[in-house]
Amino acid sequence: MAVTVYTKDNCVQCDATKRHLDKLDVPYNTINVTNDIRALDKLISLGYRSAPVVVTDDDSWAGYVPDKLNGLAE
């Protein structure tokens, strides 16, 4: 399953999300929307207004959500 974490600079929840995925050994890609305006525009068009945004093959959500992250390790 592909996992992408959209982050921004100085984001505590973004860092917590990445640490959680690292602890679970779930591979993921990161895209920093501070540096990638096209990615930011995409997230805004999908209705997201805060980081992090986690996108998987069949789900997406905003914020640090441990239960959903744990589900990615199953």
N, C-alpha and C positions, 0 to 999 in steps of 0.2 A: 504494500500500500504506500502510495506517495503521500508524504506529509510536508506541508510548507507552513512555516511560521513567519508571518509578516510582523516586523518589529519596527521600533523607532529608537532613536538615541535616548539614553537616560530613562529607560522604562523598567521599573521594578518588576511589574507583572510579566514583561517580556523575558527578563532574565530568569524569573522563577519558572516560567514555562519551559525555557530551554534547559535549565538545570534538571527539571523533572523528567523531560524526555531523555536527557543524557543518562540519568539514574536508571531509567527503564530500558536503556539500550535501544531506543526507537530511533532509527535514522530519520533525519529531516533536513530540509533545505531552509535557509533563511533569506528573506528579502527585507532590506531596511528601507522603509517607505520615506525616511528622511532624505535618502539619496536617490530614490526612484519614484519620480513624480507620476509616471504612467501607472505603476503599481498602486500608488496612493489613490489615483483617480479611479482605478478599477474597484478598490475596496469601498470607496465612497459611493460608487454607482450601485454596489451590492447592499448598501445601507449601513455599512460599518463606519463608526465614528471614533473608535478607540482601539488601541493596540494592547496586547497582541491580537492578531487574528490567525487562527489555526484552520488550515484548509486540508481536508483529506479527500480521498476519492469519492466519498459519499456523504460528507458532512462538513460543516464549518461553524465556527463560533468565535466570539470575542472574549478576551479576558483570560485570566488564569483559572482553569476549571479542572482541578485534580481528578475528579471522577471520569471525565471524558478522556483525559490524558492516560489514565490507567487503562481505559478500554482499548487504547491503541496498542498496548503490549500483549493483548490476548490473542 
